[in-house]
Amino acid sequence: MQEVDLTIIGGGLVGASIAWGLARSGVKPLVLDGSDLDLRASRANFALVWVQGKGLHAPHYALWSAASANRWPGMAAALLQDSGVDVGLVQEGGFTFALSDEELTAMRADMEYIAIETAGRAPNFEILDGAETKSRVPHLGSEVVGSVYSVADGHVNALRLFHALHIAMDRKGVSYRPNHKVELVDPVADGFILKGEGFSILSRKIVLAAGLDNERLAPMVGLACPLKRSKGQVLVTEKCKPFLSCLSPTIRQTDEGGIMIGDSEETDTTSIAASSDISAVLASRAIRIFPALAGLNLVRSWTGFRVKTADGVPIYDQSERYPGAFLVACHSGVTLAANHSLVVAPQIAASRLDDDLSAFSAGRFHAQQTA
């Protein structure tokens, strides 16, 4: 049986960010990953570094997201140094567009409530009416009645980010093994035995970063990871010359020219197949916001299941029964990547999560049930 000091179960954006961060802290973990046909959230991400609107009724999450966005320039620079890959980080602010007065009123209420709950420490935002929005954003449709703007928001190139993390991992001495799905985690006196098809590994510490599979693995080490089903769909147009000078959470133009469109959620299906009905709704709303999109061809469409906890807030946990076991689960794997690599990974290397992360423990669900 192979023996290692630390194993990360899951090699997606979350697992890779932590693995790279651990390597930068002097720990060279083993990363066990699944296969290409697994339900992998990382392959369906929208690549936003997004703060606006996050953390309603969860101020610790709002501030955690803002802190990660602030750390992103440092992370991008470090990744460039370690991998030679520029991930295309742009943080020039973002707009959330409203197509009705009711939408704009609801968005205003949410943003104002987040500001109150965080005692004004959340990033600044502006509520813009239709005329103000159109003065800042060219090519907008006549149905846009206003928007929310926050200077904190940005995006990266999704494919280059994932590529950069894996190159940096490899150069820092991380061992990565795909097609190694962990079927069983067995706690023993000197660590954890990880078993899967054709392998058995003794690891002194483990990090569960397996996305949707965390829900299955967590109870094996005395933890919990309650998730809710959340399927999203993304459309991509043919490449065109840059004309979207702004960023929004549902429409973005990549640095390679394609337009990404996505704003759907299905909670009643296990199918990974894309839906033509949802594609039509996504395309229709995007064209109402930017009519010029009607002249572009769609070239790709895909779906993915978000790693969304029961309340939408990330989980960071360390097992009380088996202290060498850690768990990380979140939806915003891109936004929070800087926190995961620069903050969480060093804490795992030191064998203890800081008290600042206690609010993110899955124990909150038990507390809610008994309240």
C-alpha positions in Angstrom: 0.0 0.0 0.0 1.3 3.4 -1.0 1.7 5.9 1.9 1.5 9.7 1.4 1.3 12.7 3.7 -1.7 14.4 2.2 -4.3 13.6 -0.5 -6.8 15.9 -2.2 -9.8 14.0 -3.5 -10.9 16.0 -6.6 -8.9 17.8 -9.2 -11.3 20.4 -10.4 -11.0 24.2 -9.8 -11.3 23.9 -6.1 -9.0 20.9 -5.7 -6.4 22.3 -8.1 -6.4 25.7 -6.3 -5.9 24.1 -3.0 -3.2 21.7 -4.4 -1.3 24.6 -5.9 -1.6 26.6 -2.7 -0.4 23.7 -0.6 2.6 23.2 -2.9 3.5 26.9 -2.5 3.4 26.3 1.3 5.9 23.5 1.0 3.4 20.6 1.0 3.3 18.4 -2.1 0.0 16.6 -2.1 -1.3 13.7 -4.1 -4.4 14.6 -6.2 -6.9 11.8 -7.0 -9.3 12.8 -9.7 -12.2 11.1 -11.5 -12.8 10.6 -15.2 -13.8 13.0 -18.0 -17.4 11.6 -18.0 -18.0 12.4 -14.3 -20.4 15.3 -13.4 -17.7 17.9 -13.3 -18.7 21.4 -12.4 -15.4 22.9 -13.4 -16.0 22.2 -17.1 -19.2 24.2 -17.1 -18.1 27.3 -15.2 -18.8 30.9 -16.4 -15.3 32.1 -15.3 -16.5 35.1 -13.3 -14.7 36.7 -10.4 -18.0 38.0 -9.1 -19.0 39.7 -5.9 -22.1 41.7 -6.7 -25.2 40.3 -5.0 -23.5 37.5 -3.1 -24.1 37.0 0.5 -27.7 38.1 1.0 -28.5 37.1 4.6 -25.0 35.7 4.9 -22.7 38.7 5.4 -19.6 36.5 6.1 -20.0 35.0 2.6 -20.3 38.5 1.1 -17.1 39.6 2.8 -15.3 36.4 2.0 -16.2 36.8 -1.7 -15.0 40.4 -1.7 -11.7 39.4 0.0 -11.1 36.8 -2.7 -11.7 39.2 -5.5 -9.2 41.6 -3.9 -6.7 38.8 -3.8 -7.2 37.8 -7.4 -4.5 40.1 -8.9 -1.9 38.6 -6.6 -3.1 35.1 -7.5 -3.0 35.8 -11.2 0.6 37.1 -11.0 1.7 34.1 -8.9 0.1 31.7 -11.4 1.8 33.5 -14.3 5.1 33.1 -12.5 4.6 29.4 -11.6 2.9 28.3 -14.9 3.9 30.8 -17.6 0.1 31.1 -18.4 -1.7 34.4 -18.4 -5.3 33.6 -17.2 -6.6 36.9 -18.7 -7.9 38.5 -15.5 -9.9 41.6 -16.1 -11.5 43.4 -13.1 -13.1 46.5 -14.6 -16.5 46.2 -12.9 -19.8 44.5 -13.9 -23.4 45.3 -14.6 -26.5 43.3 -13.8 -29.2 44.4 -16.2 -33.0 44.7 -15.5 -35.7 44.3 -18.1 -38.5 45.5 -15.8 -39.0 48.0 -13.0 -39.8 45.1 -10.8 -36.5 43.4 -11.5 -34.6 46.6 -10.8 -36.5 47.2 -7.5 -35.7 43.7 -6.3 -32.0 44.0 -7.2 -31.8 47.3 -5.4 -33.4 45.8 -2.3 -31.0 42.9 -2.2 -27.9 45.1 -2.7 -29.0 47.6 0.0 -29.7 44.7 2.4 -26.2 43.3 1.8 -24.8 46.7 2.5 -26.7 46.9 5.8 -25.8 43.3 6.9 -22.1 43.9 6.2 -22.2 47.3 8.0 -21.1 48.9 4.7 -18.0 46.7 4.3 -19.3 45.1 1.1 -18.0 46.6 -2.2 -19.6 49.8 -3.4 -22.4 49.6 -6.0 -24.5 51.9 -8.0 -28.1 51.7 -9.1 -28.4 53.1 -12.6 -31.6 54.0 -14.4 -32.1 53.2 -18.1 -30.6 56.4 -19.4 -27.5 56.1 -17.1 -27.0 52.5 -18.1 -27.2 53.3 -21.8 -24.7 56.2 -21.4 -22.2 53.7 -20.0 -22.9 50.6 -22.1 -23.1 50.8 -25.9 -25.4 48.5 -28.0 -28.0 48.0 -25.2 -31.6 47.2 -26.2 -34.5 49.5 -25.6 -36.0 47.1 -23.0 -33.2 47.6 -20.5 -34.7 49.8 -17.7 -31.7 50.0 -15.5 -28.8 48.1 -13.9 -26.7 47.5 -10.8 -23.0 48.3 -11.3 -20.2 47.2 -9.0 -16.5 48.0 -9.6 -15.4 44.9 -7.8 -16.4 42.4 -10.5 -14.3 40.7 -13.2 -13.6 37.6 -15.1 -10.9 35.3 -16.4 -10.3 32.9 -19.3 -11.8 29.6 -17.9 -9.7 27.2 -20.0 -6.5 29.0 -19.3 -7.2 29.2 -15.6 -7.7 25.4 -15.3 -4.6 24.8 -17.5 -2.5 27.2 -15.5 -3.4 25.6 -12.2 -2.5 22.1 -13.4 0.8 23.3 -15.0 1.7 25.1 -11.7 0.7 22.0 -9.7 3.0 19.8 -11.8 5.9 22.2 -11.6 5.6 22.5 -7.9 5.8 18.7 -7.4 2.1 17.8 -7.0 1.3 14.3 -8.1 -1.9 14.2 -10.2 -3.8 11.0 -11.0 -6.9 11.1 -13.1 -9.3 8.1 -13.4 -8.8 7.4 -9.7 -12.3 7.8 -8.3 -12.3 7.2 -4.5 -15.0 4.7 -3.6 -14.2 4.3 0.1 -12.5 6.4 2.8 -11.6 4.3 5.8 -10.3 6.2 8.9 -7.5 4.3 10.6 -5.1 5.0 13.5 -2.5 6.7 11.4 -4.6 8.4 8.8 -7.1 7.3 6.1 -7.1 4.4 3.7 -8.4 5.5 0.3 -9.8 2.7 -1.9 -10.9 2.7 -5.5 -10.7 0.4 -8.5 -7.2 -0.9 -8.6 -5.6 1.2 -5.9 -5.4 1.5 -2.1 -3.5 4.4 -0.5 -2.8 5.3 3.1 -2.9 9.1 3.5 -2.2 10.9 6.8 -4.4 13.8 5.9 -7.1 14.3 3.3 -9.0 17.1 1.7 -12.4 16.4 0.2 -12.7 18.7 -2.8 -14.7 16.3 -4.9 -17.6 18.6 -5.8 -20.9 16.7 -6.0 -19.2 13.6 -4.7 -18.5 15.3 -1.4 -22.0 14.5 -0.3 -21.2 10.8 -0.5 -17.7 11.0 0.9 -18.2 13.4 3.8 -20.0 11.0 6.2 -17.1 8.5 5.9 -15.0 10.9 7.9 -17.6 12.3 10.3 -18.6 15.3 8.2 -21.6 16.4 6.2 -22.0 18.2 2.9 -25.7 18.7 2.1 -26.1 19.8 -1.5 -29.1 20.8 -3.6 -29.5 19.9 -7.3 -28.8 22.9 -9.5 -28.2 22.4 -13.2 -27.2 25.3 -15.4 -26.9 25.7 -19.1 -24.4 27.8 -21.1 -24.5 29.0 -24.7 -21.5 30.1 -26.7 -21.6 32.1 -30.0 -19.2 32.2 -32.8 -16.2 34.5 -32.3 -16.6 38.1 -33.3 -14.7 41.4 -32.9 -14.9 42.8 -29.4 -18.1 44.8 -28.9 -19.2 44.0 -25.4 -17.2 46.5 -23.4 -18.9 45.5 -20.2 -19.3 42.4 -18.1 -22.5 40.9 -16.7 -23.3 37.7 -14.7 -25.3 36.3 -17.6 -23.5 37.6 -20.8 -19.8 38.0 -21.3 -17.4 38.2 -24.2 -14.3 36.2 -23.8 -10.9 37.5 -24.7 -11.0 35.1 -27.6 -14.1 36.7 -29.1 -16.9 34.3 -28.3 -20.0 35.4 -26.3 -21.0 33.2 -23.4 -24.7 33.3 -22.3 -26.0 31.6 -19.2 -28.7 32.2 -16.6 -30.7 29.0 -16.0 -31.3 26.6 -13.1 -33.0 23.2 -13.1 -33.6 21.5 -9.8 -35.8 18.6 -11.0 -33.5 16.6 -13.3 -30.5 14.3 -13.2 -29.9 14.5 -17.0 -26.8 16.2 -18.3 -28.4 16.8 -21.7 -29.0 20.4 -22.9 -32.6 21.6 -23.4 -33.6 23.5 -26.5 -36.4 25.2 -24.7 -33.9 26.6 -22.1 -31.5 27.6 -24.9 -34.3 29.6 -26.5 -35.1 31.4 -23.3 -31.5 32.2 -22.6 -30.9 33.5 -26.2 -34.1 35.5 -26.2 -33.2 37.4 -23.0 -29.7 38.0 -24.2 -31.0 39.5 -27.4 -33.4 41.7 -25.5 -30.4 43.1 -23.6 -28.0 43.2 -26.6 -30.0 43.1 -29.9 -26.8 42.8 -31.9 -26.4 39.2 -30.6 -29.3 38.2 -33.0 -26.8 38.3 -35.9 -24.4 35.7 -34.4 -24.5 31.9 -34.7 -24.5 29.7 -31.7 -21.7 27.1 -32.0 -21.8 25.3 -28.6 -24.1 24.6 -25.7 -23.4 22.6 -22.6 -24.7 22.0 -19.1 -23.3 21.3 -15.7 -24.4 20.7 -12.2 -23.3 23.4 -9.8 -21.8 22.4 -6.4 -24.4 24.2 -4.5 -24.8 23.7 -0.8 -28.3 23.5 0.8 -28.2 27.2 1.6 -25.8 28.4 -1.2 -23.0 29.3 1.2 -19.6 27.5 1.0 -18.7 24.8 3.4 -15.2 24.7 5.0 -14.8 22.0 7.7 -12.4 19.9 9.6 -13.6 16.7 11.2 -13.7 16.7 15.0 -13.7 12.9 15.0 -10.9 12.6 12.5 -9.0 15.9 12.7 -6.8 15.1 9.6 -9.9 15.2 7.3 -10.9 18.6 5.7 -13.7 19.4 3.4 -14.2 22.3 0.9 -17.4 22.7 -1.1 -18.7 25.8 -2.9 -20.4 27.0 -6.0 -18.1 30.0 -6.8 -14.9 28.0 -7.6 -13.5 30.8 -9.8 -14.3 33.7 -7.5 -13.0 31.9 -4.4 -10.0 30.4 -6.0 -7.7 33.1 -4.6 -9.0 32.4 -1.1 -8.6 28.7 -1.5 -5.0 28.9 -2.8 -3.7 31.8 -0.7 -5.7 31.4 2.6 -7.3 28.0 3.0 -4.4 25.9 1.7 -1.9 27.3 4.2 -4.3 26.6 7.0 -4.7 23.0 5.8 -0.9 22.8 5.6 -0.8 23.9 9.3 -3.4 21.2 10.1 -6.0 23.6 11.4 -8.7 25.8 9.9 -8.8 29.3 11.5 -11.7 30.3 13.7 -12.7 32.8 11.0 -14.0 29.9 8.9 -16.1 28.4 11.6 -19.2 30.3 10.3 -18.9 28.2 7.1 -19.0 24.8 9.0 -21.8 22.4 7.9 -22.6 22.3 11.6 -24.8 25.4 10.8 -27.4 23.1 9.3 -27.7 21.0 12.5 -28.0 24.3 14.4 -30.8 25.4 12.2 -32.7 22.1 12.6 -32.5 22.3 16.4 -33.3 26.0 16.8 
